Amino acid sequence: MACSLLSLCTLVHVNRCNVVTLLHCSAGPMLAHKAEEDGVAAVEIMAGKAGHVNYNTVPSIVYTHPEVASVGLSEEEAKAQNLDYKTGKFAFVANSRARAVQDTEGMVKFISDKKTDKILGAWIMGPNAGELIPECVLAMEYGACTEDIARACHGHPTLSEAIKEAAMATVDKPIHS
């Protein structure tokens, strides 16, 4: 979704010394990383460029133990929208790195379109979820499907292998679950 000054609800004030004041009040969750993207888009618009923020790919992260991170739709939201979807899950207890660092609580879950396999959402609860979710964000930003992630080589042993395994489970090809 392309941003505009109106959709960002941005008020720009230039005083007599040409100092720009920016008041920003966009809708949605109050996340620092979302505000940063909104600010960049607002400045791009002020510079006469096309500002853009894809609000469907702004991740949410809860810094608890275990961490929780998500992007896109939840399974409940996909159900409520009557979407034809499938899911794939992978538990960190089966991940070599999680076992090595003794932090195996949680899982990775993908929600994807049943026909096209396009990723609709990703949820991670477990070690370093906030550091792992950007792979899912990037995939969604470029319209990837879970098979794209499943076919990408992931280092071993890494926590990111749990993302690959959940993607593989979405296309019925899990190895370690």
N, C-alpha and C positions, 0 to 999 in steps of 0.2 A: 504494500500500500504506500503510495507516494504521499509525503507530508506536504502540507501547505501551511502558511502562517496561520490560517484560520483553524485547521485541524490541530495544530500544535497549541493553539490558544496562546500565542506568544505576543507580548506587548513590548515593542521596541521604542525606547525613548532616547533621542539624541539631544543633549543639552547644548548650550551655546559654546562649549569648549570641544564639541564633537566627541564627547564621551558617550558610548552606547551603553544603555542599561537594558538588560533583558529580564523580563518577568515571565516565568514559564509555569504553565499549569495544565499539562496534558493529562488525559484520562488514563486509567489503568493503575497497576500496582506501583507503589512508591519504591522503586529500586534504583540504586545509584547507577548501575550500568545502563538502565533504561534512560535515566535522566541525561547521562553522557551522550547517548545516541540521539536523543531528542535535541540536545544543545548543538551537536554537530550539524544535524539536519537544519535547525533554525538558522545557524550561521551560513550554511551553504545557500539557503533560500535568500538570505539578506545579500549575499554576494552574487545573486542572479543565477545560481546553479539549481539543479534539481535535488532538493533534500529528500532523503528517504529513510524510513524506519519500518522494518517489517515487524509489526507487533506480534505476529504469530510465531516468531522465532526468538522472542526475548525470554531467556531462561529465568526460572525462579530457583533460588537456592536457599536452603535452611541450614545454617552452620551449627548443627547439633552433632551428637554422636549416637548413632550413625548419621552422616550427612544425608540430606534429601535434596535432589535436584530434578527439575522437570522442564520440558519445553513442549509446546503444542497441546493437543487434546489429551485428556485422561480417557480411560475406557468408559467411564460414566458419561462424559460429555459426548463421546462418539455414539453411545447408545441413545442418549437423549436427542441427538440430531438424526436418529434413524439411519446412521451410516452402516454400510456393509463392511465390516472390518475384521481383522485377525490380530492376534497377539503372539508375541514370543517372549519368553522369560528365561533368565539364567541367574542362578543363585551364586553369590560370592563364595559359598562354602565349597564349591567345585572349582574355584579359581586358584591356581598355583601360587600366585603372588599374595593373594589375600590370606591363604593358609600360611605362607612363609612369614608374614608379618603379624599373624594371629589376629586378624581383623576380618572375620568371615560373615558377619551379620549383614543381611540385606540381599538385594537383587537388582537386576536391570530388566526393564520391561519396555517393549516396543508395541505401539498400536499402529497398524498400517492398513491401507485400503485393501480389501480382499481381492479386488480385480486387478488393480495396477501395482500393488505392493508399495505405493508411495507412502512415506512415513507421515503419519498424522500426529504422533506424539511419542515422547520417550520419557521414562521415569527411572530414576536411579536412587536407590536407598542403599548406602553402604560407604565403604572407605573412599575418600576423595571424590565423592559424587560431583562436587562443584568443579573439580578439575577435569572430570570425564564428560560432563554434559556438552562442552563445546563441540565435540565430534558430532554429536547428534544435531546440534544447532546448525553447524555447517552443512551437514547432509540435508536437513530440511530446507535451509536457505537456497540450496541449489536443486531442490526437487528430487532428491535421491530416493531410492527404495531401499528396503532392508537388505535386499540381495546385493546392492552395491557395497554396503558395509561388510556383509558376510564374505564377499570376494576379495576385500582389501586385506593385505597381510598386516597383522598386528604383532608387535614384538612379544617374545616369550622369555621369561614370565612377567607379564604386566597386568595391571588391573583392567586396562583397556580391552584385554581379551574377553572380558565379560560382556562388553558391548557387542563384539563380533559374535559371540556365542548366542546372545539374545536375538541378534539379527538372523543368525542361522536357524534358530528355533522358530522364528517367524515364517521362514520358508521351508520348514520341516526337515532341516538338515543339521541338527545339533550334533556336536562331537562329544562333549564332556558332561552333558547334563544328566 
